[in-house]
Amino acid sequence: MTAAPAPARAGGFALAATGAVLFSAKAIIVKLAYRHQVDPATLIAMRMLVALPFFAAAAWWIGRRSPIAWRRGDRARVLLLGLLGYYLASYLDFLGLQYISAGLERIILYLNPTLVLLISALALRRPIRRHEVIALAIAYLGVLVVFAHDVRFEGANVPLGGALVFASALSYAVYLVMSGEMVKRLGPVRLTAWASIVASLACIAQALVLDPAALLAQPAPVWWLSLLNGTLCTVLPVFLVMFAIDRIGSAAAAQTGMLGPVSTIALGALLLGEPVSGTQVIGTAIVLAGIFFLTRQQRRV
């Protein structure tokens, strides 16, 4: 495979970095919206109301550009993946953000590669190598350090919030493991678009069942924040990262994603007033080191 020209690679890293920061800013937007006493189900439905037309347009575009024949059972699998990987993971994440800082949320979600590794080992009988065990130990040690910081500053509900966000990360990791074969056949754009459509409809339906009047009762700031969340922090980063992968490859794009936790801590301190301590910085650095070591060694295998 011929390496991309230097300007193209530089542009690819810029796209990946921007996507990582925008993805991570979602937690900041959610925390700001919670200050207006909006409930998680309504807030995530508002986000998906904004994002749904973009995902529908992407599904229509890829369907016209490269049509495929759907196999028997494909639609049922996409339905399951959309409910598991996007609806459930997103809803658990929004629930957890009520109780923990944006920085801890991003650190827990950043454990995703370790969860994929563990699920693959359990479900697919894939042996875990020595360097992977070391990487896992490093990453989870870092999470414990950041967790201790949050317990000190955020209060007694941190274990509940951390458990909800960890369940979100686990749900998305299961989605990644289950979607492997379908990604290869359908392509990442088509699968992401259709799974996101399923998740959007599920989130909107949930809000309408729980409290249909709440969607109409939200103040203007919550709608503006949801507009930012649905576009800049949901739809745009998906395509930025896809374009980045096309230029620099998935491994380099994943490494650039390390900017996400760092930017979340910085934005949390700047926009939310979340405390930043040496303990949190050290814990974050340990987690990043563990994930970097894991992904770097996996590329060499």
C-alpha positions in Angstrom: 0.0 0.0 0.0 1.5 3.4 -1.0 1.8 5.9 1.7 -0.3 9.0 1.4 1.6 12.3 0.6 2.7 14.3 3.6 0.0 17.1 3.2 -2.7 14.4 3.0 -1.4 12.7 6.1 -1.2 16.0 7.9 -4.8 16.7 6.9 -5.8 13.2 8.1 -4.3 13.8 11.5 -6.1 17.2 11.7 -9.4 15.5 10.8 -8.8 12.7 13.4 -7.8 15.2 16.1 -10.9 17.4 15.4 -13.2 14.4 15.5 -11.7 13.2 18.8 -12.2 16.6 20.4 -15.7 17.0 19.1 -16.7 13.5 20.2 -15.4 14.2 23.7 -17.2 17.6 23.9 -20.5 15.7 24.0 -20.1 15.2 27.7 -19.6 18.9 28.2 -22.7 19.7 26.3 -24.7 17.1 28.3 -23.5 18.5 31.6 -24.4 22.0 30.6 -27.9 20.9 29.6 -28.4 19.1 33.0 -28.2 22.5 34.7 -31.6 23.2 33.2 -33.2 20.2 35.0 -33.8 18.2 31.8 -34.1 14.5 32.3 -31.7 12.1 30.4 -34.4 10.4 28.3 -35.7 13.8 27.0 -32.1 15.1 26.4 -31.0 12.1 24.4 -34.2 12.2 22.3 -33.5 15.9 21.5 -30.0 15.0 20.4 -31.3 12.2 18.2 -34.0 14.4 16.7 -31.3 16.7 15.4 -29.0 13.9 14.2 -31.7 11.7 12.6 -32.0 13.6 9.3 -28.3 13.5 8.8 -28.1 9.7 9.4 -31.1 9.2 7.0 -29.4 11.3 4.4 -26.2 9.2 4.8 -28.1 6.0 4.4 -29.8 7.3 1.3 -26.5 8.5 -0.2 -24.6 5.3 0.3 -27.5 3.3 -0.9 -27.5 5.2 -4.2 -23.7 5.3 -4.5 -23.1 1.6 -3.8 -26.3 -0.5 -3.6 -26.1 -4.0 -2.2 -28.6 -6.8 -1.8 -29.6 -7.2 1.9 -29.4 -10.8 3.0 -31.9 -12.6 5.0 -31.6 -11.6 8.6 -29.5 -8.5 7.9 -32.3 -6.1 8.9 -32.8 -7.9 12.2 -29.1 -7.8 12.9 -28.9 -4.1 12.2 -31.9 -3.5 14.5 -30.2 -5.4 17.3 -26.9 -3.6 16.7 -28.6 -0.2 16.7 -30.4 -0.9 19.9 -27.3 -2.4 21.6 -24.5 -0.3 20.3 -26.0 3.2 20.0 -29.3 3.4 21.9 -28.4 1.5 25.0 -24.8 2.7 25.1 -25.9 6.3 24.7 -28.7 6.2 27.2 -26.5 4.6 29.9 -23.8 7.2 29.2 -26.3 10.1 29.6 -27.6 8.5 32.9 -24.0 8.2 34.2 -23.1 11.8 33.4 -25.6 12.9 36.0 -23.2 11.6 38.7 -19.6 11.9 37.5 -17.4 14.5 35.9 -17.0 14.7 32.2 -13.3 13.8 32.6 -14.0 10.5 34.3 -16.7 9.7 31.8 -14.3 10.1 28.9 -11.6 8.0 30.6 -14.0 5.2 31.3 -15.3 5.2 27.7 -11.7 5.2 26.5 -11.3 1.8 28.0 -13.2 0.4 25.0 -10.3 -1.4 23.4 -9.7 -3.3 26.6 -13.3 -4.4 26.7 -13.2 -5.5 23.1 -10.1 -7.6 24.0 -11.8 -9.2 27.0 -15.0 -9.9 25.2 -13.1 -11.5 22.3 -11.2 -13.6 24.8 -14.4 -14.9 26.5 -16.7 -15.2 23.5 -14.3 -16.0 20.7 -11.7 -18.0 22.7 -9.0 -15.6 21.7 -5.9 -16.0 24.0 -4.8 -12.9 25.9 -1.0 -12.3 25.4 1.4 -11.2 28.1 1.7 -7.6 26.8 -2.1 -7.3 26.7 -2.3 -8.3 30.4 0.2 -5.6 31.2 -1.6 -3.0 29.2 -4.9 -3.9 30.9 -3.4 -3.6 34.3 -1.9 -0.2 33.5 -5.2 1.2 32.0 -7.4 0.0 34.9 -5.0 1.3 37.5 -5.2 4.7 35.9 -9.0 4.6 36.0 -8.9 3.8 39.7 -6.7 6.8 40.3 -9.1 9.1 38.4 -12.1 7.4 40.1 -10.5 8.3 43.5 -10.3 11.9 42.4 -14.0 12.0 41.5 -15.1 10.4 44.7 -13.2 13.1 46.6 -14.7 16.0 44.6 -18.1 14.8 43.2 -19.5 12.8 46.1 -21.1 9.5 47.0 -22.9 8.9 43.7 -19.7 8.5 41.7 -19.7 4.7 42.0 -23.3 4.6 40.5 -22.3 7.0 37.7 -19.1 5.2 37.0 -20.9 1.8 36.8 -23.5 3.3 34.3 -20.8 4.7 32.1 -18.8 1.5 32.3 -22.0 -0.4 31.3 -22.2 2.0 28.3 -18.7 1.2 27.3 -19.3 -2.5 27.6 -22.5 -2.2 25.5 -20.6 -0.5 22.7 -17.7 -3.0 22.9 -20.2 -5.8 22.4 -21.6 -3.9 19.4 -18.1 -3.7 18.0 -17.4 -7.4 18.4 -20.8 -8.4 17.0 -20.6 -6.0 14.0 -17.3 -7.2 12.6 -18.7 -9.4 9.8 -21.4 -6.9 8.8 -19.0 -4.0 8.6 -16.9 -5.9 6.1 -19.9 -6.7 4.0 -22.1 -3.6 4.3 -19.3 -1.0 4.9 -18.9 1.3 7.9 -21.0 4.2 6.5 -24.0 2.1 5.7 -23.9 0.1 9.0 -23.3 3.2 11.1 -26.1 5.2 9.3 -28.7 2.5 9.7 -27.8 1.5 13.3 -27.9 5.2 14.2 -31.3 5.5 12.6 -32.6 2.6 14.7 -31.1 4.2 17.9 -32.5 7.6 17.1 -36.0 6.2 16.6 -35.7 4.2 19.9 -34.5 7.3 21.8 -37.3 9.4 20.5 -39.9 6.7 21.2 -38.7 6.3 24.7 -39.0 10.0 25.4 -42.6 10.1 23.9 -43.6 7.1 26.1 -42.1 8.4 29.3 -43.1 12.1 29.1 -44.3 13.3 25.7 -44.8 16.9 26.9 -41.2 17.3 28.0 -39.9 17.7 24.5 -42.0 20.8 24.0 -41.4 22.2 27.4 -37.7 22.6 27.3 -36.2 26.1 27.3 -34.3 27.5 24.4 -30.8 26.9 25.8 -31.5 23.1 26.0 -32.5 23.1 22.3 -29.5 25.1 21.3 -27.2 22.7 23.3 -29.0 19.7 21.7 -28.4 21.3 18.2 -24.7 21.5 19.0 -24.7 18.0 20.4 -26.6 16.4 17.5 -24.4 18.1 14.8 -21.0 19.1 16.1 -20.6 16.3 18.7 -22.5 13.4 16.9 -22.8 13.6 13.2 -19.7 15.7 12.2 -17.1 13.7 14.2 -18.4 10.4 12.7 -17.5 11.6 9.2 -14.4 13.4 10.2 -13.0 10.2 11.7 -14.0 8.2 8.6 -12.2 10.7 6.3 -9.2 10.5 8.6 -9.1 6.7 8.5 -9.1 6.9 4.7 -6.0 9.1 4.8 -3.9 7.8 7.6 -5.4 4.4 8.5 -7.4 3.2 11.5 -4.4 2.7 13.8 -3.1 6.2 13.5 -6.6 7.6 13.8 -7.1 5.6 17.0 -3.9 6.9 18.5 -4.9 10.5 17.7 -8.1 9.8 19.7 -6.0 10.1 22.8 -6.7 13.8 22.5 -10.3 13.1 23.6 -9.8 12.5 27.3 -7.3 15.4 27.6 -9.5 17.8 25.8 -12.5 16.8 28.0 -10.6 17.5 31.2 -9.5 20.9 29.9 -13.0 21.8 28.6 -14.6 20.5 31.9 -12.4 22.8 33.9 -12.9 25.8 31.6 -16.7 25.5 30.9 -18.0 23.5 33.8 -15.7 24.5 36.6 -14.7 20.9 37.3 -11.7 20.6 39.6 -8.4 19.4 38.1 -5.9 17.9 40.5 -2.5 16.2 40.1 -4.2 12.9 40.9 -6.5 13.3 38.0 -3.7 14.3 35.6 -1.6 11.3 36.7 -4.4 8.9 36.4 -5.3 10.1 33.0 -1.7 9.8 31.8 -1.6 6.2 33.2 -4.8 5.3 31.3 -3.5 6.8 28.0 -0.2 5.0 28.5 -2.0 1.7 28.9 -4.2 2.1 25.9 -1.3 3.3 23.8 0.8 0.3 24.8 -2.1 -2.1 24.0 -2.9 -0.7 20.6 0.8 -0.3 19.6 1.6 -3.9 20.5 -1.6 -5.2 18.7 -0.4 -3.4 15.5 2.8 -5.4 15.6 1.2 -8.8 15.9 
